[in-house]
Amino acid sequence: MEIKVNFLDNLRLEAKFDDFTVVADQPIRYKGDGSAPGPFDYFLASSALCAAYFVKLYCQTRGIPTENIRLSQNNIVDPENRYNQIFKIQVELPEDISDKDRQGILRSIDRCTVKKVVQTGPEFVIEVVDNLDADAQGLLMAPPVDGALTRIPGKDLPLEQTIATMSGILADLGMKIEIASWRNIVPNVWSLHLRDAHSQMCFTNGKGSTKESALASALGEFIERLNCNFFYNDQFWGEELANAEFVHYPEERWFQPGPNDELPEEILDEHCLDIYNPQGELLGSHLYDTNSGNVERGICSLPYVRQSDGEVVYFPSNLIENLFLSNGMSAGNTLAEAQVQCLSEIFERAVKREILEGEMALPDVPQAVLARYPGILAGIQGLEEQGFPLLVKDASLGGQFPVMCVTLMNPRTGGVFASFGAHPSFEVALERSLTELLQGRSFEGLNDVARPTFESQAVTEPNNSVDHFIDSSGVVSWRFFSASSDYDFVEWDFTNGGSNSNAEEADMLFGILEDMGKDAYMAVYEHLGATACRILVPGYSEIYPVDDLIWDNTNKALYFREDILNLHRLSDDELVALAERLEESELDNYTDITTLIGVEFDDNTAWGQLTIQELKLLIYLALSRLDEALELVEEFLQYNDNTVDRELFYQAMGAILEVTLDDELELDDFEANFRRMFGDERMDAVIGSVAGKVRFHGLAPTSMRLEGLDKHQRMIDSLKKLHAARARAAQRF
């Protein structure tokens, strides 16, 4: 994690990381102002807080209340060497906690991350650089000492070369990449979380059987998502980029809808129109892109090559963003390598959906077959030794598709987790199923998996499929666990005994789609110095329902974004119109404004917590529509999960509104005790809001220029680096 420090007045310091700011000072006796804890005090507190976190996690998992658990830490300093200290952590437990849980709580404290790092002994590297921002690459992994190179199936170059090349590309873009965490909780299963130190909305997770393969996986995914703009999906890219020579890619084209909002003739082809506009209800205005919001410019469309005949077909960027998420995108050492990865993932997700929604039972992989892959078997045994039974299944549907499945059962919670993997190689697909299962997860994380059900509707509803795509956290049918499988086991192999090249395997995978009557469309991106591609298979590789283009399109943001960002400047008539649009939209009241308008706010601010419900409430207050405001205050207090401060504000608001709207009550009779309860500052804001003197309390003014929105601006900074690289690439060709 990158922590940037600013020097404030006197000895005060400010550390910034993620969306947080921490201020440190020194006691007055050390010539500070005593306004904040010192750096060492924060260090001491971190280990106590970390220990308490693990206690809380243990207790939450097992339903143990923590109200009567107390924890403290004292540091005992060696008088002859003040750097030699003992951290003594004591925990007070209620008498009714069992001996088993007492030992479990102590073991959980022993797992404290701060403690383990201190005990291991971190190494400090202190150096001078010419420019902190110019030092554009964090330390990822030391190169191998002996210069050894590691090759794995499916990759056209050694892992070390892949890591060096991709790290260099990111450094050339000016991105400082940092590894936030590594995990290796069972043998031969590694994962890591990797992110842009400047814009931590840009992150990926990597997985593999070794740390090198996991790092190469994460870097490849990072580059694929940069190339396909996936980090910036659903977001407003700002007025500068919205009006730039190009918005998404230099090769994009913009088409105007017809006079009656008809779809432009230049977009899609007959095959796609049959899928995306079967009833003729799709309009041009449905396809304006969310990112620029530049409706005057038209529909931003991107060229894809139809694989059946090599013809170029233009797909609206809006359609891709709304329906496909990250499905079918990949980066590779070569185009063929990227294609194999793309197509494997498309089959994995489509087959997984077919299996789960069809409540199919899959055949077990015989133990004799698993024994041929001792590295994978060691990881499986490691999980089972921790008390998690695993089912290893052939998901090829009788040898039709290169897909495997590893399903974990958690007897502690009754939950299950079905992980799928795909690749032309049986071994690689099986390994991916296992590493996907534990990607970014601790043993505690496996306590959050959903319980199976016999309710078919819960399994087949669209959001369940989306949950399975995002993090495999969806619901699985009990029928999936039947011993009577719907297919026989097949020890399949799509690699011709391992002799096929990636190019041959890509052709084979395209051939499967062709045999199914599916058309594939591909875009290749090389602007950033790496090869990446995106493959769309209409009617097969979508993640969201096609109807979302009409009924739940992300470009609904365009109806609200400008007015919400200019909220403090709107007239009463404009506020009335905004409230009416919000009501007529029938959007869920609990939708957050960040999602609605595609603008990232600091999570720790009122903007970051703001929902449609609260926005309407504040508008009604500003318009003195107090009856409607009170109704929403009551809903807010009953259902909204917000900060303690915000809940107290609305608790006070509810009381003031009740008094104000009751002809038999006088505020003067209650105000003194309200102030004793809620404090003068909060009551001034509440009374001012009801009187119309305070508007939109807690929401800092902003505008379409996004001033003050540091988190969103950092995201745009990241995107501008790509934009500049694409512009340079366009000039070369």
Disulfide bonds with the S-S distance in Angstrom:
none
